[in-house]
Amino acid sequence: MKCSDHLIEAWVDEELSAAQAAALEEHVLTCANCSRAHARLLKQKTGVKAAAPYYSAPSELRQSVRGAVERLTRQEAAPARVRQAPWRSVAIAATLLLFASLGWNVLQLRSRSGSDLAETVFADHIRSLAGPALVDVQSSDQHTVKPWFAGKLDFSPLVEDLQSQGFPLAGGRIDYLAGRRVAALVYHRRQHVISLFVWPGTAGLPGESSASRNGYNLLHWTDGSMTYWAVSDVSSTELRTFRSLFR
């Protein structure tokens, strides 16, 4: 079996047949690259489930749904339909509550999409430090790392050689952020690790922003059609230096 990130993603999402899953499992046991990719995707799936925000519908919305159900129940006046009314009411209630809850969650997520994405970037960087492999392609040569992404992403990320400026390249990997596959470039600053996530720019997000969480610093900026998120435990001053050199 040939290596395939798409098949591994489908396997993690339980979308393969039993025969396909068995064949892929046998392949992963003998392929170090696919084994690392599988471990990383499992870790990301677990992290997303743990960190994904959920918003309950407010009490006013719940009362409105209940009122609509009660009115529909009273309308079931025909004798032949009386026996069906409870079941229909339950189905209607479930449907209304589902759509109301989904709508409420979408509104909440839209209003917090920027901050939630920043939290996800923080979490992804920290998970990568604790994972079995920090990079999928390990090299300090930009001409090795950049071509590695070809065919794995629908864009070509910029990869800079900052060795002489004190930020040597360590390699890169594929991650999943903002609902898409992104490039994760890894640089070092002495003993510190800098993760730089890159993907085509997303409308509606701020052009530049910064944040700090539990000793980690984050910088977000856009350059042309690309958006960049750099996160590390280096000082905010050093992270800004890295940004200015990369730009």
DRENSE-326355 format. One record per residue (C-alpha): residue number from 1; residue in one letter; z negated, y, x negated. Coordinates in nm, 2 decimals, m for minus. Last residue first. Example, Ala and Ser with C-alpha at 12.3 -4.5 7.8 and 13.67 -1.06 7.14 Angstrom:
% DRENSE-326355
<2,"S",<m0.71,m0.11,m1.37>>
<1,"A",<m0.78,m0.45,m1.23>>
END
This chain:
% DRENSE-326355
<247,"R",<m0.67,3.91,m0.88>>
<246,"F",<m0.83,3.62,m1.07>>
<245,"L",<m0.99,3.86,m1.32>>
<244,"S",<m1.12,4.09,m1.05>>
<243,"R",<m1.26,3.79,m0.85>>
<242,"F",<m1.43,3.65,m1.16>>
<241,"T",<m1.59,3.98,m1.23>>
<240,"R",<m1.71,4.00,m0.87>>
<239,"L",<m1.87,3.66,m0.92>>
<238,"E",<m2.04,3.78,m1.24>>
<237,"T",<m2.19,4.07,m1.05>>
<236,"S",<m2.30,3.86,m0.76>>
<235,"S",<m2.49,3.64,m1.00>>
<234,"V",<m2.38,3.28,m1.06>>
<233,"D",<m2.49,3.03,m0.79>>
<232,"S",<m2.13,3.00,m0.67>>
<231,"V",<m1.89,3.08,m0.39>>
<230,"A",<m1.53,3.22,m0.39>>
<229,"W",<m1.34,3.25,m0.07>>
<228,"Y",<m0.98,3.35,m0.09>>
<227,"T",<m0.71,3.44,0.17>>
<226,"M",<m0.34,3.44,0.10>>
<225,"S",<m0.05,3.64,0.24>>
<224,"G",<m0.09,3.93,0.01>>
<223,"D",<m0.43,3.91,m0.15>>
<222,"T",<m0.73,3.86,0.08>>
<221,"W",<m1.09,3.87,m0.01>>
<220,"H",<m1.41,3.67,0.05>>
<219,"L",<m1.70,3.67,m0.20>>
<218,"L",<m2.00,3.44,m0.18>>
<217,"N",<m2.33,3.42,m0.36>>
<216,"Y",<m2.57,3.13,m0.38>>
<215,"G",<m2.95,3.17,m0.44>>
<214,"N",<m3.06,3.07,m0.09>>
<213,"R",<m2.77,3.23,0.09>>
<212,"S",<m2.58,3.55,m0.02>>
<211,"A",<m2.28,3.72,0.15>>
<210,"S",<m1.98,3.92,0.07>>
<209,"S",<m1.68,4.06,0.25>>
<208,"E",<m1.32,4.17,0.20>>
<207,"G",<m1.02,4.19,0.43>>
<206,"P",<m1.22,4.09,0.74>>
<205,"L",<m1.09,3.80,0.95>>
<204,"G",<m0.87,3.87,1.25>>
<203,"A",<m0.55,3.72,1.12>>
<202,"T",<m0.59,3.42,0.89>>
<201,"G",<m0.44,3.44,0.54>>
<200,"P",<m0.27,3.13,0.39>>
<199,"W",<m0.52,2.91,0.20>>
<198,"V",<m0.75,2.92,m0.10>>
<197,"F",<m1.11,2.80,m0.16>>
<196,"L",<m1.26,2.90,m0.50>>
<195,"S",<m1.56,2.70,m0.60>>
<194,"I",<m1.75,2.83,m0.90>>
<193,"V",<m1.97,2.60,m1.09>>
<192,"H",<m2.24,2.71,m1.33>>
<191,"Q",<m2.32,2.57,m1.68>>
<190,"R",<m2.13,2.84,m1.87>>
<189,"R",<m1.91,2.99,m1.59>>
<188,"H",<m1.70,2.71,m1.47>>
<187,"Y",<m1.40,2.70,m1.24>>
<186,"V",<m1.31,2.47,m0.95>>
<185,"L",<m1.01,2.53,m0.72>>
<184,"A",<m1.03,2.41,m0.36>>
<183,"A",<m0.70,2.42,m0.19>>
<182,"V",<m0.70,2.41,0.19>>
<181,"R",<m0.63,2.16,0.47>>
<180,"R",<m0.67,2.31,0.81>>
<179,"G",<m0.91,2.39,1.10>>
<178,"A",<m1.08,2.68,0.91>>
<177,"L",<m1.18,2.44,0.63>>
<176,"Y",<m1.07,2.10,0.51>>
<175,"D",<m1.08,2.03,0.14>>
<174,"I",<m0.82,1.92,m0.12>>
<173,"R",<m0.92,1.91,m0.49>>
<172,"G",<m0.90,2.11,m0.81>>
<171,"G",<m0.96,2.12,m1.18>>
<170,"A",<m1.21,2.25,m1.43>>
<169,"L",<m1.06,2.59,m1.51>>
<168,"P",<m1.25,2.79,m1.77>>
<167,"F",<m1.42,3.12,m1.67>>
<166,"G",<m1.51,3.29,m1.99>>
<165,"Q",<m1.23,3.54,m2.01>>
<164,"S",<m1.03,3.32,m2.26>>
<163,"Q",<m1.05,3.03,m2.02>>
<162,"L",<m0.92,3.23,m1.72>>
<161,"D",<m0.60,3.03,m1.66>>
<160,"E",<m0.51,3.12,m1.30>>
<159,"V",<m0.40,2.88,m1.02>>
<158,"L",<m0.22,3.04,m0.72>>
<157,"P",<m0.19,2.80,m0.43>>
<156,"S",<0.14,2.65,m0.32>>
<155,"F",<0.16,2.61,0.06>>
<154,"D",<0.20,2.33,0.31>>
<153,"L",<m0.05,2.12,0.12>>
<152,"K",<m0.05,1.77,m0.03>>
<151,"G",<0.32,1.77,m0.12>>
<150,"A",<0.26,1.99,m0.43>>
<149,"F",<m0.11,2.02,m0.49>>
<148,"W",<m0.09,1.84,m0.83>>
<147,"P",<0.18,2.09,m0.94>>
<146,"K",<m0.10,2.36,m0.96>>
<145,"V",<m0.35,2.15,m1.15>>
<144,"T",<m0.13,2.04,m1.44>>
<143,"H",<0.03,2.37,m1.52>>
<142,"Q",<m0.31,2.54,m1.48>>
<141,"D",<m0.44,2.33,m1.76>>
<140,"S",<m0.82,2.28,m1.76>>
<139,"S",<m0.78,1.95,m1.60>>
<138,"Q",<m0.95,1.72,m1.35>>
<137,"V",<m0.75,1.64,m1.04>>
<136,"D",<m0.96,1.52,m0.75>>
<135,"V",<m1.25,1.75,m0.83>>
<134,"L",<m1.63,1.75,m0.80>>
<133,"A",<m1.65,1.38,m0.76>>
<132,"P",<m1.94,1.17,m0.64>>
<131,"G",<m2.07,1.45,m0.42>>
<130,"A",<m2.38,1.66,m0.47>>
<129,"L",<m2.19,1.96,m0.61>>
<128,"S",<m1.92,1.92,m0.34>>
<127,"R",<m2.19,1.93,m0.07>>
<126,"I",<m2.31,2.27,m0.20>>
<125,"H",<m1.96,2.41,m0.20>>
<124,"D",<m1.89,2.28,0.15>>
<123,"A",<m2.21,2.42,0.29>>
<122,"F",<m2.14,2.77,0.16>>
<121,"V",<m1.79,2.76,0.29>>
<120,"T",<m1.91,2.64,0.63>>
<119,"E",<m2.16,2.93,0.64>>
<118,"A",<m1.88,3.17,0.56>>
<117,"L",<m1.67,3.02,0.84>>
<116,"D",<m1.96,3.06,1.08>>
<115,"S",<m1.99,3.42,0.99>>
<114,"G",<m1.62,3.49,1.05>>
<113,"S",<m1.60,3.28,1.37>>
<112,"R",<m1.90,3.43,1.53>>
<111,"S",<m1.75,3.61,1.83>>
<110,"R",<m1.48,3.35,1.86>>
<109,"L",<m1.73,3.07,1.85>>
<108,"Q",<m1.93,3.22,2.13>>
<107,"L",<m1.63,3.27,2.35>>
<106,"V",<m1.51,2.92,2.28>>
<105,"N",<m1.86,2.78,2.36>>
<104,"W",<m1.87,2.96,2.69>>
<103,"G",<m1.53,2.84,2.79>>
<102,"L",<m1.61,2.48,2.70>>
<101,"S",<m1.94,2.50,2.90>>
<100,"A",<m1.76,2.65,3.20>>
<99,"F",<m1.48,2.40,3.18>>
<98,"L",<m1.73,2.11,3.17>>
<97,"L",<m1.95,2.25,3.43>>
<96,"L",<m1.66,2.29,3.67>>
<95,"T",<m1.54,1.94,3.61>>
<94,"A",<m1.88,1.78,3.64>>
<93,"A",<m1.95,1.97,3.96>>
<92,"I",<m1.62,1.87,4.11>>
<91,"A",<m1.68,1.51,4.02>>
<90,"V",<m2.03,1.52,4.16>>
<89,"S",<m1.91,1.69,4.47>>
<88,"R",<m1.63,1.44,4.52>>
<87,"W",<m1.88,1.16,4.49>>
<86,"P",<m2.12,1.32,4.73>>
<85,"A",<m1.85,1.41,4.98>>
<84,"Q",<m1.68,1.07,5.00>>
<83,"R",<m1.91,0.93,5.27>>
<82,"V",<m1.86,1.25,5.47>>
<81,"R",<m1.48,1.23,5.46>>
<80,"A",<m1.42,1.03,5.77>>
<79,"P",<m1.68,1.24,5.95>>
<78,"A",<m1.50,1.57,5.88>>
<77,"A",<m1.74,1.84,5.75>>
<76,"E",<m1.68,1.84,5.38>>
<75,"Q",<m1.69,2.22,5.37>>
<74,"R",<m2.07,2.21,5.31>>
<73,"T",<m2.01,2.02,4.99>>
<72,"L",<m1.77,2.28,4.86>>
<71,"R",<m2.03,2.55,4.92>>
<70,"E",<m2.29,2.35,4.74>>
<69,"V",<m2.06,2.29,4.45>>
<68,"A",<m1.98,2.66,4.42>>
<67,"G",<m2.36,2.75,4.42>>
<66,"R",<m2.43,2.49,4.15>>
<65,"V",<m2.16,2.65,3.93>>
<64,"S",<m2.30,3.00,3.98>>
<63,"Q",<m2.65,2.87,3.90>>
<62,"R",<m2.52,2.72,3.58>>
<61,"L",<m2.35,3.04,3.49>>
<60,"E",<m2.66,3.25,3.55>>
<59,"S",<m2.87,3.00,3.34>>
<58,"P",<m2.65,3.06,3.04>>
<57,"A",<m2.42,2.78,2.92>>
<56,"S",<m2.55,2.60,2.61>>
<55,"Y",<m2.40,2.69,2.27>>
<54,"Y",<m2.33,2.43,2.01>>
<53,"P",<m2.28,2.52,1.64>>
<52,"A",<m2.13,2.26,1.40>>
<51,"A",<m2.36,2.20,1.11>>
<50,"A",<m2.46,1.84,1.15>>
<49,"K",<m2.13,1.72,1.29>>
<48,"V",<m1.94,1.92,1.03>>
<47,"G",<m2.15,1.77,0.75>>
<46,"T",<m2.09,1.42,0.86>>
<45,"K",<m1.72,1.47,0.88>>
<44,"Q",<m1.72,1.64,0.54>>
<43,"K",<m1.91,1.35,0.38>>
<42,"L",<m1.67,1.10,0.53>>
<41,"L",<m1.38,1.30,0.40>>
<40,"R",<m1.52,1.32,0.05>>
<39,"A",<m1.59,0.94,0.04>>
<38,"H",<m1.24,0.86,0.16>>
<37,"A",<m1.09,1.10,m0.10>>
<36,"R",<m1.30,0.95,m0.38>>
<35,"S",<m1.19,0.60,m0.28>>
<34,"C",<m0.83,0.71,m0.25>>
<33,"N",<m0.84,0.84,m0.61>>
<32,"A",<m1.03,0.53,m0.74>>
<31,"C",<m0.79,0.28,m0.59>>
<30,"T",<m0.90,m0.09,m0.58>>
<29,"L",<m1.15,m0.07,m0.29>>
<28,"V",<m0.94,0.19,m0.12>>
<27,"H",<m0.65,m0.05,m0.09>>
<26,"E",<m0.86,m0.32,0.08>>
<25,"E",<m0.99,m0.06,0.33>>
<24,"L",<m0.63,0.05,0.39>>
<23,"A",<m0.53,m0.30,0.48>>
<22,"A",<m0.83,m0.36,0.71>>
<21,"A",<m0.77,m0.02,0.88>>
<20,"Q",<m0.41,m0.09,0.94>>
<19,"A",<m0.48,m0.44,1.09>>
<18,"A",<m0.76,m0.30,1.31>>
<17,"S",<m0.53,m0.02,1.44>>
<16,"L",<m0.58,0.33,1.30>>
<15,"E",<m0.72,0.63,1.48>>
<14,"E",<m1.09,0.59,1.38>>
<13,"D",<m1.12,0.95,1.26>>
<12,"V",<m1.20,0.83,0.90>>
<11,"W",<m0.90,0.60,0.92>>
<10,"A",<m0.67,0.88,1.04>>
<9,"E",<m0.79,1.09,0.75>>
<8,"I",<m0.73,0.80,0.51>>
<7,"L",<m0.38,0.75,0.65>>
<6,"H",<m0.29,1.12,0.60>>
<5,"D",<m0.42,1.12,0.25>>
<4,"S",<m0.18,0.84,0.16>>
<3,"C",<m0.18,0.62,m0.15>>
<2,"K",<0.09,0.35,m0.13>>
<1,"M",<0.00,0.00,0.00>>
END
